[in-house]
Amino acid sequence: MKKTSLQQVIRGKHLWESNNCMGCHTIMGEGAYYAPELTKVVERRGEGYIKAVLMSKTSWAPRGRKMVAYGFSEEQANDLVAFFTWIGNTDLNGFPPKPDYKSTINSK
Ligand code: HEC
């Protein structure tokens, strides 16, 4: 696992809260259901993909629904990844259940 400092995790949590990510996403099931659950996003997507989403200057919308184009700096993106890594490593007793992606793989 990549080494992250607690300071980064805290900065990432502040970015999470001050940018209304929960207006569209959930973490541990809390938030809105417009966009993917992010508790295990580091495991699911990997750091590079997440940073591309967060630093994008245009709306990220691989399947039509649009994310806000935050255009975060690399440092801010790293802080958010640290927050997601920390969240992803908490013991959630199996939550969220692993989705079956096969049914969505070819849908646009
Ligand atoms: C206006 C709604 C909206 C807001 C607000 C929003 N997002 Fe998103 N986000 C999306 C959509 C839509 C996607 C793309 C989903 C897809 O793959 O179809 C996305 C994708 C992502 C992904 C990749 C998830 C995956 O499983 O592929 C990450 C990580 C992410 N957003 C983080 C954030 C963070 C962090 C914030 C707050 C700083 C945020 N989002 C705010 C709508 C939003």
Backbone and ligand atoms as CSV (ligand in chain L), in Angstrom:
chain,resi,resn,atom,element,x,y,z
A,1,MET,N,N,0.839,-1.204,0.000
A,1,MET,CA,C,0.000,0.000,0.000
A,1,MET,C,C,0.873,1.253,0.000
A,2,LYS,N,N,0.452,2.269,-0.728
A,2,LYS,CA,C,1.194,3.511,-0.803
A,2,LYS,C,C,1.137,4.230,0.544
A,3,LYS,N,N,2.244,4.877,0.886
A,3,LYS,CA,C,2.298,5.545,2.182
A,3,LYS,C,C,1.671,6.938,2.071
A,4,THR,N,N,0.703,7.201,2.899
A,4,THR,CA,C,0.087,8.530,2.902
A,4,THR,C,C,0.096,9.056,4.327
A,5,SER,N,N,0.209,10.372,4.455
A,5,SER,CA,C,0.220,10.942,5.799
A,5,SER,C,C,-1.210,11.261,6.233
A,6,LEU,N,N,-1.385,11.283,7.528
A,6,LEU,CA,C,-2.701,11.606,8.078
A,6,LEU,C,C,-3.105,13.034,7.671
A,7,GLN,N,N,-2.100,13.926,7.558
A,7,GLN,CA,C,-2.392,15.298,7.118
A,7,GLN,C,C,-3.056,15.299,5.734
A,8,GLN,N,N,-2.538,14.450,4.844
A,8,GLN,CA,C,-3.126,14.355,3.499
A,8,GLN,C,C,-4.566,13.868,3.566
A,9,VAL,N,N,-4.776,12.853,4.399
A,9,VAL,CA,C,-6.130,12.292,4.539
A,9,VAL,C,C,-7.091,13.380,5.008
A,10,ILE,N,N,-6.639,14.180,5.973
A,10,ILE,CA,C,-7.502,15.229,6.535
A,10,ILE,C,C,-7.785,16.309,5.487
A,11,ARG,N,N,-6.736,16.698,4.749
A,11,ARG,CA,C,-6.952,17.693,3.677
A,11,ARG,C,C,-7.917,17.137,2.632
A,12,GLY,N,N,-7.764,15.853,2.307
A,12,GLY,CA,C,-8.657,15.229,1.337
A,12,GLY,C,C,-10.093,15.219,1.828
A,13,LYS,N,N,-10.279,14.959,3.111
A,13,LYS,CA,C,-11.643,14.955,3.668
A,13,LYS,C,C,-12.255,16.346,3.582
A,14,HIS,N,N,-11.438,17.378,3.846
A,14,HIS,CA,C,-11.949,18.750,3.727
A,14,HIS,C,C,-12.348,19.069,2.286
A,15,LEU,N,N,-11.525,18.620,1.328
A,15,LEU,CA,C,-11.875,18.836,-0.085
A,15,LEU,C,C,-13.180,18.116,-0.409
A,16,TRP,N,N,-13.309,16.902,0.108
A,16,TRP,CA,C,-14.533,16.114,-0.099
A,16,TRP,C,C,-15.747,16.883,0.400
A,17,GLU,N,N,-15.620,17.483,1.584
A,17,GLU,CA,C,-16.774,18.166,2.188
A,17,GLU,C,C,-17.036,19.530,1.569
A,18,SER,N,N,-15.987,20.273,1.245
A,18,SER,CA,C,-16.201,21.648,0.780
A,18,SER,C,C,-16.592,21.713,-0.699
A,19,ASN,N,N,-16.468,20.603,-1.414
A,19,ASN,CA,C,-16.816,20.622,-2.845
A,19,ASN,C,C,-18.104,19.869,-3.175
A,20,ASN,N,N,-18.850,19.536,-2.160
A,20,ASN,CA,C,-20.150,18.890,-2.360
A,20,ASN,C,C,-20.094,17.613,-3.202
A,21,CYS,N,N,-19.060,16.821,-2.989
A,21,CYS,CA,C,-18.968,15.547,-3.721
A,21,CYS,C,C,-20.174,14.664,-3.404
A,22,MET,N,N,-20.682,14.805,-2.191
A,22,MET,CA,C,-21.818,13.985,-1.776
A,22,MET,C,C,-23.128,14.414,-2.421
A,23,GLY,N,N,-23.082,15.533,-3.158
A,23,GLY,CA,C,-24.258,15.916,-3.927
A,23,GLY,C,C,-24.532,14.914,-5.048
A,24,CYS,N,N,-23.521,14.148,-5.408
A,24,CYS,CA,C,-23.667,13.150,-6.482
A,24,CYS,C,C,-23.226,11.748,-6.070
A,25,HIS,N,N,-22.204,11.658,-5.205
A,25,HIS,CA,C,-21.619,10.365,-4.831
A,25,HIS,C,C,-22.000,9.969,-3.410
A,26,THR,N,N,-21.793,8.674,-3.097
A,26,THR,CA,C,-21.885,8.215,-1.716
A,26,THR,C,C,-20.524,7.704,-1.259
A,27,ILE,N,N,-20.307,7.794,0.063
A,27,ILE,CA,C,-19.207,7.094,0.730
A,27,ILE,C,C,-19.845,6.364,1.890
A,28,MET,N,N,-19.533,5.091,2.004
A,28,MET,CA,C,-20.175,4.225,2.992
A,28,MET,C,C,-21.695,4.348,2.909
A,29,GLY,N,N,-22.178,4.535,1.709
A,29,GLY,CA,C,-23.618,4.565,1.487
A,29,GLY,C,C,-24.267,5.903,1.774
A,30,GLU,N,N,-23.480,6.881,2.251
A,30,GLU,CA,C,-24.079,8.172,2.601
A,30,GLU,C,C,-23.827,9.182,1.498
A,31,GLY,N,N,-24.884,9.842,1.048
A,31,GLY,CA,C,-24.758,10.826,-0.011
A,31,GLY,C,C,-25.837,10.619,-1.055
A,32,ALA,N,N,-25.553,11.054,-2.290
A,32,ALA,CA,C,-26.554,10.969,-3.357
A,32,ALA,C,C,-26.193,9.867,-4.343
A,33,TYR,N,N,-27.172,9.459,-5.124
A,33,TYR,CA,C,-27.025,8.270,-5.971
A,33,TYR,C,C,-26.935,8.569,-7.457
A,34,TYR,N,N,-26.434,9.773,-7.788
A,34,TYR,CA,C,-26.284,10.131,-9.206
A,34,TYR,C,C,-25.045,9.467,-9.804
A,35,ALA,N,N,-23.999,9.351,-8.987
A,35,ALA,CA,C,-22.686,8.878,-9.468
A,35,ALA,C,C,-22.184,7.750,-8.558
A,36,PRO,N,N,-21.105,7.048,-8.967
A,36,PRO,CA,C,-20.705,5.820,-8.250
A,36,PRO,C,C,-20.377,5.981,-6.766
A,37,GLU,N,N,-20.648,4.921,-6.010
A,37,GLU,CA,C,-20.197,4.744,-4.630
A,37,GLU,C,C,-18.668,4.783,-4.653
A,38,LEU,N,N,-18.065,5.532,-3.728
A,38,LEU,CA,C,-16.610,5.721,-3.813
A,38,LEU,C,C,-15.817,5.100,-2.667
A,39,THR,N,N,-16.472,4.369,-1.781
A,39,THR,CA,C,-15.741,3.808,-0.642
A,39,THR,C,C,-14.543,2.962,-1.083
A,40,LYS,N,N,-14.732,2.162,-2.119
A,40,LYS,CA,C,-13.662,1.252,-2.572
A,40,LYS,C,C,-13.097,1.681,-3.924
A,41,VAL,N,N,-13.166,2.970,-4.204
A,41,VAL,CA,C,-12.790,3.402,-5.552
A,41,VAL,C,C,-11.302,3.186,-5.847
A,42,VAL,N,N,-10.440,3.252,-4.849
A,42,VAL,CA,C,-9.001,3.054,-5.092
A,42,VAL,C,C,-8.739,1.613,-5.527
A,43,GLU,N,N,-9.380,0.687,-4.844
A,43,GLU,CA,C,-9.257,-0.734,-5.199
A,43,GLU,C,C,-9.831,-0.994,-6.589
A,44,ARG,N,N,-10.944,-0.337,-6.883
A,44,ARG,CA,C,-11.683,-0.587,-8.121
A,44,ARG,C,C,-11.018,0.056,-9.336
A,45,ARG,N,N,-10.559,1.301,-9.186
A,45,ARG,CA,C,-10.072,2.056,-10.340
A,45,ARG,C,C,-8.565,2.288,-10.350
A,46,GLY,N,N,-7.963,2.346,-9.159
A,46,GLY,CA,C,-6.542,2.673,-9.083
A,46,GLY,C,C,-6.332,4.175,-9.054
A,47,GLU,N,N,-5.179,4.554,-8.526
A,47,GLU,CA,C,-4.876,5.957,-8.281
A,47,GLU,C,C,-4.821,6.801,-9.566
A,48,GLY,N,N,-4.215,6.256,-10.615
A,48,GLY,CA,C,-4.042,7.025,-11.851
A,48,GLY,C,C,-5.366,7.461,-12.454
A,49,TYR,N,N,-6.319,6.532,-12.486
A,49,TYR,CA,C,-7.641,6.833,-13.035
A,49,TYR,C,C,-8.318,7.925,-12.202
A,50,ILE,N,N,-8.255,7.786,-10.888
A,50,ILE,CA,C,-8.918,8.754,-9.998
A,50,ILE,C,C,-8.326,10.148,-10.170
A,51,LYS,N,N,-7.008,10.214,-10.265
A,51,LYS,CA,C,-6.366,11.518,-10.444
A,51,LYS,C,C,-6.754,12.141,-11.780
A,52,ALA,N,N,-6.891,11.320,-12.813
A,52,ALA,CA,C,-7.314,11.838,-14.124
A,52,ALA,C,C,-8.709,12.462,-14.017
A,53,VAL,N,N,-9.612,11.787,-13.288
A,53,VAL,CA,C,-10.971,12.311,-13.104
A,53,VAL,C,C,-10.912,13.655,-12.369
A,54,LEU,N,N,-10.139,13.696,-11.292
A,54,LEU,CA,C,-10.134,14.877,-10.421
A,54,LEU,C,C,-9.423,16.071,-11.048
A,55,MET,N,N,-8.408,15.811,-11.871
A,55,MET,CA,C,-7.627,16.911,-12.449
A,55,MET,C,C,-8.163,17.345,-13.810
A,56,SER,N,N,-9.157,16.636,-14.317
A,56,SER,CA,C,-9.687,16.954,-15.641
A,56,SER,C,C,-10.274,18.370,-15.680
A,57,LYS,N,N,-9.952,19.086,-16.750
A,57,LYS,CA,C,-10.473,20.452,-16.902
A,57,LYS,C,C,-11.814,20.451,-17.639
A,58,THR,N,N,-12.187,19.285,-18.148
A,58,THR,CA,C,-13.510,19.174,-18.771
A,58,THR,C,C,-14.308,18.129,-17.982
A,59,SER,N,N,-15.625,18.200,-18.079
A,59,SER,CA,C,-16.475,17.296,-17.309
A,59,SER,C,C,-16.189,15.840,-17.647
A,60,TRP,N,N,-15.893,15.049,-16.638
A,60,TRP,CA,C,-15.677,13.610,-16.814
A,60,TRP,C,C,-17.042,12.961,-16.990
A,61,ALA,N,N,-17.265,12.309,-18.110
A,61,ALA,CA,C,-18.589,11.735,-18.366
A,61,ALA,C,C,-18.500,10.522,-19.282
A,62,PRO,N,N,-17.856,9.436,-18.818
A,62,PRO,CA,C,-17.678,8.277,-19.699
A,62,PRO,C,C,-18.989,7.594,-20.090
A,63,ARG,N,N,-20.041,7.811,-19.320
A,63,ARG,CA,C,-21.319,7.158,-19.633
A,63,ARG,C,C,-22.469,8.147,-19.719
A,64,GLY,N,N,-22.169,9.416,-20.037
A,64,GLY,CA,C,-23.248,10.372,-20.227
A,64,GLY,C,C,-23.475,11.299,-19.047
A,65,ARG,N,N,-23.517,10.759,-17.839
A,65,ARG,CA,C,-23.694,11.635,-16.670
A,65,ARG,C,C,-22.415,12.425,-16.442
A,66,LYS,N,N,-22.580,13.691,-16.063
A,66,LYS,CA,C,-21.406,14.558,-15.976
A,66,LYS,C,C,-20.968,14.837,-14.550
A,67,MET,N,N,-19.643,14.734,-14.363
A,67,MET,CA,C,-19.028,15.161,-13.115
A,67,MET,C,C,-18.661,16.629,-13.266
A,68,VAL,N,N,-18.634,17.379,-12.153
A,68,VAL,CA,C,-18.174,18.758,-12.181
A,68,VAL,C,C,-16.696,18.750,-12.600
A,69,ALA,N,N,-16.316,19.670,-13.491
A,69,ALA,CA,C,-14.909,19.763,-13.915
A,69,ALA,C,C,-14.152,20.597,-12.884
A,70,TYR,N,N,-13.637,19.942,-11.859
A,70,TYR,CA,C,-12.967,20.671,-10.782
A,70,TYR,C,C,-11.588,21.158,-11.214
A,71,GLY,N,N,-10.897,20.397,-12.053
A,71,GLY,CA,C,-9.536,20.768,-12.443
A,71,GLY,C,C,-8.618,20.913,-11.245
A,72,PHE,N,N,-8.685,19.967,-10.306
A,72,PHE,CA,C,-7.849,20.035,-9.102
A,72,PHE,C,C,-6.370,19.984,-9.461
A,73,SER,N,N,-5.544,20.581,-8.594
A,73,SER,CA,C,-4.090,20.475,-8.749
A,73,SER,C,C,-3.670,19.044,-8.414
A,74,GLU,N,N,-2.448,18.682,-8.790
A,74,GLU,CA,C,-1.955,17.348,-8.490
A,74,GLU,C,C,-1.932,17.116,-6.970
A,75,GLU,N,N,-1.569,18.148,-6.222
A,75,GLU,CA,C,-1.513,18.014,-4.764
A,75,GLU,C,C,-2.907,17.747,-4.187
A,76,GLN,N,N,-3.885,18.480,-4.669
A,76,GLN,CA,C,-5.253,18.259,-4.190
A,76,GLN,C,C,-5.739,16.863,-4.574
A,77,ALA,N,N,-5.414,16.439,-5.805
A,77,ALA,CA,C,-5.815,15.101,-6.248
A,77,ALA,C,C,-5.160,14.046,-5.348
A,78,ASN,N,N,-3.878,14.248,-5.009
A,78,ASN,CA,C,-3.193,13.304,-4.114
A,78,ASN,C,C,-3.865,13.269,-2.742
A,79,ASP,N,N,-4.288,14.432,-2.252
A,79,ASP,CA,C,-4.960,14.490,-0.951
A,79,ASP,C,C,-6.280,13.702,-0.995
A,80,LEU,N,N,-7.034,13.867,-2.075
A,80,LEU,CA,C,-8.294,13.127,-2.191
A,80,LEU,C,C,-8.042,11.627,-2.321
A,81,VAL,N,N,-6.997,11.252,-3.069
A,81,VAL,CA,C,-6.649,9.827,-3.173
A,81,VAL,C,C,-6.268,9.288,-1.789
A,82,ALA,N,N,-5.540,10.087,-1.005
A,82,ALA,CA,C,-5.176,9.661,0.360
A,82,ALA,C,C,-6.426,9.423,1.198
A,83,PHE,N,N,-7.394,10.325,1.057
A,83,PHE,CA,C,-8.662,10.175,1.777
A,83,PHE,C,C,-9.388,8.893,1.336
A,84,PHE,N,N,-9.467,8.675,0.022
A,84,PHE,CA,C,-10.138,7.459,-0.480
A,84,PHE,C,C,-9.390,6.194,-0.059
A,85,THR,N,N,-8.061,6.261,-0.023
A,85,THR,CA,C,-7.264,5.097,0.391
A,85,THR,C,C,-7.574,4.769,1.851
A,86,TRP,N,N,-7.624,5.810,2.671
A,86,TRP,CA,C,-7.901,5.631,4.099
A,86,TRP,C,C,-9.297,5.035,4.293
A,87,ILE,N,N,-10.275,5.625,3.602
A,87,ILE,CA,C,-11.662,5.129,3.682
A,87,ILE,C,C,-11.735,3.676,3.205
A,88,GLY,N,N,-11.021,3.390,2.109
A,88,GLY,CA,C,-11.079,2.055,1.515
A,88,GLY,C,C,-10.478,0.979,2.408
A,89,ASN,N,N,-9.609,1.399,3.326
A,89,ASN,CA,C,-8.956,0.430,4.204
A,89,ASN,C,C,-9.656,0.235,5.544
A,90,THR,N,N,-10.738,0.971,5.773
A,90,THR,CA,C,-11.483,0.735,7.006
A,90,THR,C,C,-12.229,-0.595,6.860
A,91,ASP,N,N,-12.404,-1.273,7.940
A,91,ASP,CA,C,-13.076,-2.576,7.900
A,91,ASP,C,C,-14.581,-2.383,7.851
A,92,LEU,N,N,-15.155,-2.655,6.681
A,92,LEU,CA,C,-16.582,-2.373,6.484
A,92,LEU,C,C,-17.411,-3.640,6.484
A,93,ASN,N,N,-16.774,-4.725,6.881
A,93,ASN,CA,C,-17.523,-5.965,6.996
A,93,ASN,C,C,-18.233,-6.324,5.696
A,94,GLY,N,N,-17.520,-6.146,4.576
A,94,GLY,CA,C,-18.078,-6.578,3.298
A,94,GLY,C,C,-18.829,-5.518,2.515
A,95,PHE,N,N,-19.012,-4.316,3.083
A,95,PHE,CA,C,-19.716,-3.259,2.359
A,95,PHE,C,C,-18.729,-2.488,1.493
A,96,PRO,N,N,-19.034,-2.003,0.313
A,96,PRO,CA,C,-20.251,-2.346,-0.422
A,96,PRO,C,C,-20.068,-3.693,-1.122
A,97,PRO,N,N,-21.143,-4.400,-1.369
A,97,PRO,CA,C,-21.015,-5.669,-2.075
A,97,PRO,C,C,-20.424,-5.430,-3.463
A,98,LYS,N,N,-19.595,-6.341,-3.945
A,98,LYS,CA,C,-18.984,-6.162,-5.264
A,98,LYS,C,C,-20.060,-6.236,-6.354
A,99,PRO,N,N,-20.178,-5.170,-7.165
A,99,PRO,CA,C,-21.206,-5.181,-8.209
A,99,PRO,C,C,-20.815,-6.097,-9.360
A,100,ASP,N,N,-21.788,-6.478,-10.143
A,100,ASP,CA,C,-21.553,-7.302,-11.314
A,100,ASP,C,C,-21.428,-6.382,-12.522
A,101,TYR,N,N,-20.187,-6.084,-12.940
A,101,TYR,CA,C,-19.984,-5.140,-14.035
A,101,TYR,C,C,-20.298,-5.711,-15.398
A,102,LYS,N,N,-20.394,-7.046,-15.490
A,102,LYS,CA,C,-20.566,-7.656,-16.808
A,102,LYS,C,C,-21.802,-7.096,-17.520
A,103,SER,N,N,-22.835,-6.812,-16.738
A,103,SER,CA,C,-24.077,-6.356,-17.361
A,103,SER,C,C,-23.965,-4.932,-17.891
A,104,THR,N,N,-22.937,-4.157,-17.472
A,104,THR,CA,C,-22.872,-2.759,-17.908
A,104,THR,C,C,-21.713,-2.502,-18.860
A,105,ILE,N,N,-20.913,-3.546,-19.111
A,105,ILE,CA,C,-19.657,-3.334,-19.821
A,105,ILE,C,C,-19.830,-2.708,-21.193
A,106,ASN,N,N,-20.861,-3.063,-21.938
A,106,ASN,CA,C,-21.013,-2.529,-23.276
A,106,ASN,C,C,-22.083,-1.445,-23.387
A,107,SER,N,N,-22.645,-1.034,-22.266
A,107,SER,CA,C,-23.705,-0.029,-22.358
A,107,SER,C,C,-23.095,1.370,-22.443
A,108,LYS,N,N,-23.731,2.225,-23.161
A,108,LYS,CA,C,-23.224,3.589,-23.321
A,108,LYS,C,C,-24.085,4.546,-22.511
L,1,HEC,C1,C,-22.572,16.772,-10.462
L,1,HEC,C2,C,-22.347,15.465,-9.894
L,1,HEC,C3,C,-20.946,15.147,-9.363
L,1,HEC,C4,C,-20.239,15.785,-8.382
L,1,HEC,C5,C,-20.662,16.994,-7.569
L,1,HEC,C6,C,-19.015,15.034,-8.213
L,1,HEC,N1,N,-18.983,13.973,-9.079
L,1,HEC,FE1,FE,-17.497,12.582,-9.219
L,1,HEC,N2,N,-18.466,11.722,-10.794
L,1,HEC,C7,C,-19.683,12.116,-11.299
L,1,HEC,C8,C,-19.998,11.331,-12.468
L,1,HEC,C9,C,-21.261,11.430,-13.297
L,1,HEC,C10,C,-18.912,10.438,-12.655
L,1,HEC,C11,C,-18.712,9.439,-13.778
L,1,HEC,C12,C,-19.487,8.193,-13.511
L,1,HEC,C13,C,-19.328,7.228,-14.650
L,1,HEC,O1,O,-18.265,6.583,-14.746
L,1,HEC,O2,O,-20.231,7.159,-15.469
L,1,HEC,C14,C,-17.976,10.700,-11.558
L,1,HEC,C15,C,-16.819,9.977,-11.350
L,1,HEC,C16,C,-15.996,10.133,-10.245
L,1,HEC,C17,C,-14.904,9.259,-9.911
L,1,HEC,C18,C,-14.552,7.965,-10.631
L,1,HEC,C19,C,-15.493,6.913,-10.045
L,1,HEC,C20,C,-15.519,5.607,-10.763
L,1,HEC,O3,O,-15.933,4.624,-10.144
L,1,HEC,O4,O,-15.187,5.556,-11.946
L,1,HEC,C21,C,-14.314,9.771,-8.789
L,1,HEC,C22,C,-13.118,9.222,-8.029
L,1,HEC,C23,C,-15.051,10.966,-8.432
L,1,HEC,N3,N,-16.057,11.152,-9.342
L,1,HEC,C24,C,-14.759,11.766,-7.350
L,1,HEC,C25,C,-15.442,12.929,-7.031
L,1,HEC,C26,C,-15.030,13.851,-6.002
L,1,HEC,C27,C,-13.825,13.675,-5.102
L,1,HEC,C28,C,-15.936,14.869,-6.007
L,1,HEC,C29,C,-15.910,16.126,-5.181
L,1,HEC,C30,C,-14.655,16.892,-5.197
L,1,HEC,C31,C,-16.925,14.571,-7.031
L,1,HEC,N4,N,-16.580,13.396,-7.624
L,1,HEC,C32,C,-18.039,15.349,-7.297
L,1,HEC,C33,C,-20.500,13.124,-10.781
L,1,HEC,C34,C,-20.136,14.018,-9.799
